């Protein structure tokens, strides 16, 4: 290799994210190759990374707040097709994020005929499964926003389709990529907490009911805070515990404040007439190994103990919570102690002390899973279990009885 090219590759190495470096270094070691050769082989750095043509189905809030800006910042996605039931939203997204010749559709089946490698499914929960399955059947990789699906049966069908077609399927649980989450996961994997036998999944808002879109529509969303934000907290907790075998679930689902007026809601008063979902829900989850999880979720609850997308873990060697930043508690040298890591100065989700947004990491993971075959952080079967448990909490809340899992 020409020396100038080799130096350019090596320079690009210092400009790529930390976790990507680790992966490439491991490949170098395994292949006994110099970095310059491995870099050329995987087309690293700047203009050497090929563009990924994608189509976007659903151009509403989550598309514009999260995915579209993150893809633009990434620079390796070419947005060539947009679809939304409201054509004006698709046109707006095209103007801001698309290529000059990007096409606009109101029928996702037409978009799936496009020559794209990946499709983003950013629609109401009820359509996640049918669109994702159709996209994979059409030969496209899929990024589906959370939750995976409205029901366990739909989520299972998505997993089966991904495995049969060999297409990448990732679910938008971006909180796994936060610096505190990455650090805590590393501690759990290293066995620093020991056996984690009790946990809490926190998704509590005092008065923050989303009043726009279809959030309050049970038919389109499948539920309220439990399926909307409780899903993030449960995903984090199961991931930390590395435990995806539930045995039994009990749930309580409430609609106690939804009919009130003068609500003090963060986004203005909600309309009780269209508020058809719960305002809070709680679950008790027993795992097959005896571990237990308490899941709490609310959009509206008279409490000051407000925390969202957080987990509390209790193990045989130590515990952890995210109540005041990440805190890991243990006994050391006969004394109780608390560790509060400095997450502003390096770590897997950082480089040279510069913070990186979780949604940016999410896009990069998806890109490299498709282009380089790198592993997913959020595996489809893990997301499927999250949906399975959420559905069981809703069922238990309706029937007043525990839900026991057999082989499903």
N, C-alpha and C positions, 0 to 999 in steps of 0.2 A: 504494500500500500504506500502511496506517495506520502512523504513525511508531513506535508502541509495538510493533507486530508486527515491523517491520523491525529494531528494536533487539533484540528477542528472538531473531530469526534470527541476527543478527550475534553476539550473545552465545553462541549455541549453536555458532557457528563455532569459537570458542576452546576448546570442550569436546570437539571431535571429533579423532580421530587424525591425525597429520601427513600420512600418505600419502593420506588421504581429502581433506584440505585441498588438497593439490597438485592432485588430480584435479578438484576443484570450481573452484579458481581458474582452471585451464586452460579449463574449460567457460565460465566467466564471460568470459574474454578472447576465446575463439572466438565467443561469442554476443553480444559487446559489451553484456552485461547487468550491472547492479549486483548485488552478492552477494545482497542481500535478495531479489531476484527469483529468482535461481537457487536459493537456499535454499528458498524456498516451493515452487518447481517440483519439487524433489527431496525435499521433506518431511523436512528435516534436523532433528536435535536432539530429544532426549528423547521425549516422547509423540507427536511428529509422525512418528516412524518406525513404519511399520506392522508388525504381528506376522506372522511367517512360521510357518504351521502345518506341523509336521514329525512324522514317525513314525520310530521307532528299531527297527531289527532287530539283535538281539544286545545283551544287557544285562549282559555280563560285565565282565572287567577293564578293557579299553581304553575301554569306554563310561563306566564309573564313574571311572576315573582321569583321563580326558582330555576326552571330548566333552560328557558331560552337565554337569559343573561349568562348562565353558567356555560352553555355551549359556545356563546359568543366569546367569552373570556378565554375559553380553551383554545379556540382557533383551529381545531382539527375536525370540526363538523361543518358540513356543507348542507344547509337547510334548503331543500329543493321542492318540498311539498307541504302544504298546510291544509288542515281540514277542521271545520267547526260547523255545527248546526246553524250558527249565526255567521253568515258569510262575511259580514263586516269585521268580525273579530279575526277571522283567518286572513283577510286582506291587510289588516293592521299589523298582524304578526309578520306577514310576508314583507311589508314595507320596512319594518324595523330590523328583522333578523334574517330574511331570506336572500337567496341569490336573485339576480336581476330577472332571470327567467323562471323563477319558482312558480309552481302551479297552486291554485286554490280550489278546494272542493268542499262540498257540504255532505258528501257521502263517503265514508271511510273506505268502502269497498272499491271505489274508484281510485283513491290514493294508493291502495295496496297493489294496483297494477303498475305503479311507478317503479322505475329502476332505482330503488333505494335498498341499502343494506340493513337499515334499522328503522324501527318505528317507535315513536314515543306515544304512550297511551296515557293521556292527561285529562281524562273525562270523569264524569260522576261514577261512583263505585259500581253501580249496577251494570255498567258497560265495560268494565275492566276485562272481564273474562272473555266475552264474545269477540271483542276487538283484538285482544292479545292472541287468542287462539287462531283467529283468521289470519293475523299477520304472520305468525309462525308457520301456519300451513302454506302461506304464500312465499315462504322462504326468507322471511325477515327476522332479524334479531329484535328483541323487545325490551324497552325500558318502560315498566308500568309503575305509575305512581301508587303509593300506599293508600289504603290497605290493598292486599293482593286481589281480593275479590269480596263480594258481598256475602258469599256462603262458602263453606268448606268444600262442598261438591264442585263448585266452580273453580276454586283454587287447586283442587286435586286434578281437575281436567287440564288446567294450565300447566301443571308440573308434568303430567303425562305427555302432553303435546310437545313441551320443550325437550323431554328426554327422547321421544320418538323421532323428532325432526332434527335434533342436534343443534338447535338454535339457542343462543344466549338469551336467558330471561332473568332480568334483575328487577327487584322491587325497591321503590324509593324510600328506604329507611336510612336517610342521610345522617341521622344522629349517631350512627355507628362511627362516623368519620370525625366526630369532634375530638379535640385533643384530650379532654378528660375521659372520654369513652375509650379511646385507643390506649391510653395509659392504664386504665383500670382493667381492660381486657388483657393486656400484657401481664399485669399482676396476677390476674386469675389464672392465666395459662401457666405461669411460673409456679403456681401452687401456693402463693403467698397468703391466700385467705383460707387455705385448706379446703375441706368439703363444705360447699355452700348449701346449707340445709334450710335456710329461711331468707325470704327476700320480699321487698315491697316494690311495686311498680307505680310511680307517681305521675298523674296527669290531672292536676287540680287547678282550675281557674275559679276565681271568686265571682266575677261578672264579666265574662268575655265570650259571649255567644256570637258566632259569626252570622250576620244577618243578610249576607249577600248570597248570590248563587242558589244552589240547591242544598245547602248544608242542613236546612231544617226539614227537608223532605225525606221521610222514612223510606218511601218506595225507591227513590233514586240512590239514596246513600246507605240504606240498611240500618241506620241508627244515628246517634248523635255523638257526644264526646267519647264514648267508649270506642267506637270504630274509627273516630277521627283522630284523637290525640292519645287515647288509651292504647291504641295499637303501637305507637312509638315507644311508650314506656314498657309495655310487655315485651316488645322485640328486644330492647336493650337488656332487659332482665334475663330473658331466656338465653340470649347470646353470651352474657357474662357467666351464667351458670353452665353453659354448654349442655343444656338439658332440654330435650324436645320430646319427652315422653310423658304426657299428662295422663293421670289415672281418673281423676274426678274433679268436677267443677261445680261450685254453687255460686249463684249470683243474685244480686238485688239491683233492680233497674227502676229509677224514679223519674217522674215528671211532676215535680212539686212546685216549681217556681215559674213554669212556662206561661201560666195564665196571668201573671202579675203585670202591672203597668208601672210607669215611673221607676224603671228597673235599675238605673245607674249603670247600664251596660256600657262597656268600653266602646262599642261601635253603634251606640244609639239603641233606643228601645226596640225590642223585637216585636213581631206581630204574632200574638197568641193563636190566631186563626190558622197560620201556616206552620206553626211550631209543632210538628207531628212526631218528633223524636224525643228521647229522654233528655233531661238536663243534668243528670248524674247517674253513674252506675258503678257498682263495686263487685269484685269477684274474689272468691277464695279458690285457689288452684292447688290441688295435691298431685305431685308427680309420682311416677311409679317407684322411684327410689326412696319415697317418703318425704322428700323436700316439699316445702309449701311456699306459696306466693300469695300475697295480698295485692290486688290491683285496685286502684282508686282512680276515678275519672270524673270530671265535671266541667261544664261550661258555666254553670251558675250554682253556687253553693255558699252558704253563709259561714265562711271560714276565713281565717287569716293565714292559714298554713298552705300557701300557694306555691306550687312547684310543678313543672311540666317537663316531660321527656327526661325523667330522672329515675334512678334506681337506688335502692338500699340493699346491701348484701350482708349477710351474717354467716360466717364460716367457722370452722373449728380452730383456725389459726389467727383469724383476724376478721375485720368487717370493713365496710366502705359505704359512704353515702356522698351525695352531691348537693347537700343542703346549703353549704357555705363554700362553694368551690368543691373540688374533689378532696375528700378526707378519707384516709385509710387508718383504721385504729387497730392496735395490737398490743400485746404485752412484750416488752423487751428488757432483758436484764432485770426481771422482777418488777418492772415499773409499767404502768399504763402509759401509752404514748400515742400520739396522733401525727401522721405524716400528711403534709399538704404540699404536694409537688408544685414546682414553679413551671407552669405550662406555657409561659410566655417566652421561654428561652430554649427552644429546640424540642425535638420529639418526632415521632413518626409523622404526625400531621403538620409539621413545621419544617422549614429549611432556613438556616442562618438566622433564626429568631423571628422570621417574618410569618405572621399568622396566615393560614390558608383556610378558605371557607369550606365547610363540609360538602356543600353542593358542588363545588369545583372538584373535590376529590372524587365524588360520586361519578361525575361525568368521565373523569380520567380512568377510573376503574372499568366502567362500561366500555370505553374506547379500547383499552388494552385487552379486555376479555375477547373482543371481537377480532381485533387486528393481530394480536400476539398470542391469543389463547391463554392469557393469564387467568388465574382463579378469581372467582367472585367473592367479595366480602359478604354479601347477602345472598345466600343460597336459596333457590326456590322452595325447597322442602322445608326450610326453616320458616319462611314467610307463610307457608301453607299451615303450619302448626299454630302460628299466631292467629290466623283466621279461624281455625278450628276451635281454639279456646274462646275467642270473642263470641263466636256463634253460640257456644255452649253457655256462656254467661247470659246472653239474651234469652236463650231457651229456659234456663233455670229461673230467670226473673219472671218469665211468663207463667211457668207451671208451678213455681214454688218448690220444685224438687231438684235434687242433685242430678247432674248429668255424668254418667259413667262411660268411659271410653273403652270399647272393645277394639279389636283390630279393624281399622277402617282403611 
